[in-house]
Amino acid sequence: MLQTILGIYKNGKIELSQTPQGITESSVFVTFLPTKPTTWPEIIINHQGIADNIIFESYRDELLPPPEIEL
């Protein structure tokens, strides 16, 4: 039976998040996933927001979820 276990590759070693059940020795495939950035991009850090838009405000009620119906 195939098992998938999360792990981290660090300093030339793979550290598993848990011990595989019922496996003492086995062949494995290792797939390296893309890493997520550890910092926000500069464009997001420097974003100052936008001024409220009158057109957007006129549609605000339409963007609210519908009221729940009591049974």
C-alpha positions in Angstrom: 0.0 0.0 0.0 1.3 3.5 -0.9 1.7 6.0 1.9 2.4 9.7 1.6 4.0 11.5 4.5 4.9 15.2 4.7 8.6 16.0 5.2 11.2 18.7 5.0 14.5 18.6 3.2 17.0 20.5 5.2 20.8 20.5 5.2 21.0 17.4 2.9 18.6 15.3 5.0 14.8 14.6 4.8 12.9 14.9 8.1 9.5 13.2 8.1 6.7 14.7 10.1 5.6 11.2 11.2 6.8 7.6 11.1 5.3 5.5 8.3 3.1 2.7 9.6 4.2 -0.9 8.8 7.2 0.0 6.7 10.8 -0.8 7.9 12.5 -0.6 4.5 11.2 0.6 1.1 12.0 2.4 -2.1 10.8 6.0 -2.2 10.1 8.8 -4.7 11.0 12.3 -3.4 9.2 15.3 -5.1 10.5 18.8 -4.2 7.6 21.2 -4.1 8.1 24.9 -4.8 8.8 26.9 -1.7 6.6 29.8 -0.6 8.2 33.2 -0.2 9.0 34.0 3.4 8.4 37.8 2.9 5.7 39.8 1.3 6.6 41.3 -2.2 7.7 44.9 -2.1 4.6 46.0 -4.1 2.3 44.7 -1.4 4.3 46.2 1.5 4.3 49.6 -0.2 0.6 49.5 -1.2 -1.2 52.6 0.2 -4.8 51.4 -0.7 -7.2 53.2 -2.9 -9.7 56.0 -2.1 -13.3 54.9 -1.6 -15.2 54.9 -4.9 -18.7 56.4 -5.1 -19.6 53.8 -7.7 -18.6 50.9 -5.5 -20.4 52.4 -2.6 -23.7 52.5 -4.6 -23.5 48.7 -5.0 -22.5 47.9 -1.4 -26.0 46.5 -0.5 -25.9 44.2 -3.5 -22.6 42.7 -2.3 -23.9 41.8 1.2 -25.0 38.1 1.6 -28.8 37.6 1.6 -30.5 37.6 5.0 -31.0 34.2 6.5 -34.6 32.9 6.5 -35.8 31.7 9.8 -37.9 28.5 9.7 
